[in-house]
Every structure is written in structure tokens, then in C-alpha cells.
Amino acid sequence: MTDAAARFVVEGRVQGVGFRAWTRRRALQLGLRGHALNLPDGRVEVVAAGTTAALDALHDALRAGPPLARVDAILRDSAPPVGVEGFHTG
């Protein structure tokens, strides 16, 4: 099975509400690897690799977010292969 990769940029109240840690837990549950990073403009970037089904499930999860977050929009693009193991936040 070939891995797919995607880059999500999440807009809304997504910094300072546990969004990256929540994303990491969800991504690991889905068997994805990659990262979630705060961007200087208040958005969060999530780059993940795994099966297409797992990436679609992550997209759906990101749309809802953790309880304290408010997700206004998600931009999704393809991404180059992710060369890391596990899922990291920064």
C-alpha cells in the first residue's frame, strides 16, 4: 500500500487551546506520521502521511477540533512524502 501525504492549514481559534496535542493524539490513533506546528499568523499547519482513508479521517477530525477550539476553515493540499517517524508538535 502506498502512503499518501497531505498538508492542512487550520484557521480559527486553534492556538493556545491544545489543538496541536489533540491533533497529535488523533493522528497517532489513525496511524499517521508527520507534524502539527503553530504558524506566526495564528493558524496551525498539519502535515501528515499515511493511508488516504486515515488522511480523510484526520481531515474530518480537524474540522471538529478539540472542545476549546473553533475551526473556521481548513485548506488541504497534497504534500511531499513525510520523512519522519511518529507525529511531532512544535
Secondary structure by P-SEA (a helix, b strand, c coil): cbbbbbbbbbbccccccaaaaaaaaaaaaabbbbbcccccccbbbbbbbccaaaaaaaaaaaaaccccccccbbbbbbbccccccccccc
